[in-house]
Amino acid sequence: MSQLKMTIDRTNERSKINKEIYGHFAEHLGRCIYGGIYVGKDSPIPNINGYRKDVVEALKALKVPVLRWLGGCFADTYHWKDGIGSPEERRKIVNIHWGGVTEDNSFGTHEFLDFCELIGCDAYVAVNLGSGTVQEAAEWVEYMTSSNVSPMTELRKKNGREKPWNVKYIGIGNESWGCGGSMNPDYYSSLYKQFQQYIPSNGKIACGPNATDYNWTDAIMRNCQYSGMRGLSLHFYTVPTGDWSKKGSSVGFPENEYYSTISNTWEMETLLKKHDAVMNRYDLDKKIALVVDEWGVWTDVIEGTNPGFLYQQNSMRDAILASVNLNLFNEHSDRVKMANIAQMVNVLQSVILTEGERMVKTPTYHVFDMYKDHMEAKLVYSHIENKQILDGRYLPAVSQSVSVDASGKLHITISNASLDEDFDIDCVLPRTEYKTATAKILTAKFDTCNTFDDPDAVTPKAFDDVKLDGESLKFTLPKCSVLAIELC
């Protein structure tokens, strides 16, 4: 067993960790919305006005801060007036991106924004830039947010909503470099500036780069920095094998694929640093946020399921991956102000899986639950003498971040990606006077999943092997584990 030395300087407060870093994403894709979030008022599945009661309660417990909707690729095929009014009379369309299924639009603007109010989160709505018009987008924002006398507010009232909703963030298109229109950055910049001119919102987020496209970031910052842009999005998915044609399985994968997955996800660190450096050329004061509004692991679908539904399982590997990414977002919270895991239910690295009346919380759900105390806290300096655990590739054994909340409590989140070695952590906390330490741990074999027959195979447990003595904190970090420690 190796010993790793760690230092935490409670007096060295850095950036605020925005709660929105712990955001989520829901698209009309597979069973994310229908059957996952929404089953309709007449469903035998217990529901609150059509929303699954079990899912609502689980998301409330997570304190979900913000939910991004509609997409994803679906956003730039969506025409919002198809999804208002009587559900029986709404126009049906074909979901061309995800499975070619019929979308009946029974979950539309009212259903989404009422859902946000129900679970207590802010709304982040992506408008249709790819196949929509400026007028359509402007009228939609007016419909959702205006309290003035106007045709759109009257239409909203006619459809049963008297008061406007609070839509905090508006995305101007999605993946405009790809499924959102196959645009180049200068063309998108012109459209962005045109659209944003007619959208009265202080939370406008421009379409940012696909992973390593630093030229896109440079062009959008250069062209749009003075055009009402509050944030620039970034999309990056971890592919276990690194090969999009054969991504790897979410179940039954070997150890070498576990390690390649975690190594691949550490590319997020490079992306955050390099995109921040590009943004600093134009915005050294970091007034424009980097918004990682699609992230997570993307595997091959579960065998026998619709390949367009992107249904995959969620294992202890995904918990480690989530821990690494959330710690990185915390560490870069001077620039990263929002992140949205893809996706909320039944799609990609979801926090919840459903099947009929049954629901299961995934290992990723439990990581979000263990990390939620970081929300709105202040990041403080921490350093660990790390160990590389994979020959020839970058893969630190340990990932960590530390924050202090408004009450003065210190929150440490730390994970060990090694499958072979526990670590004794010897931590120094100079100039602190904490008296008590409590901790929770999430650990299991690397490919263990929570299933409908065994929903608690991976679940947090109390962890007692933490010794606090004045300015010294010592604990053993088991292999393949995520640990959350609170000092009071």
Secondary structure by P-SEA (a helix, b strand, c coil): cbbbbbbbccccccccccccccccccccccccccccccccccccccccccccaaaaaaaaaacccbbbcccccccccccccccccccccbbbbbccccccccccccccaaaaaaaaaaabbbbbbbcccccccaaaaaaaaaacccccccaaaaaaaaacccccccccbbbcccccccccccccaaaaaaaaaaaaaaccccccccccccccaaaaaaaaaaccccccccbbbbbbbbbcccccccccccccccaaaaaaaaaaacaaaaaaaaaaaaaaaccccccccccccccccccccccccccccbbbbbcaaaaaaaaaaaaaaaaacccccccccccccccccccccccccbbbbcaaaaaaaaacccccccccccccccccccccbbbbcccccccccccbbbbbbbbbccccccccccccccccccccccbbbbbccccccccccccccbbbbbbccccccccbbbbbbcccbbbbbbcc
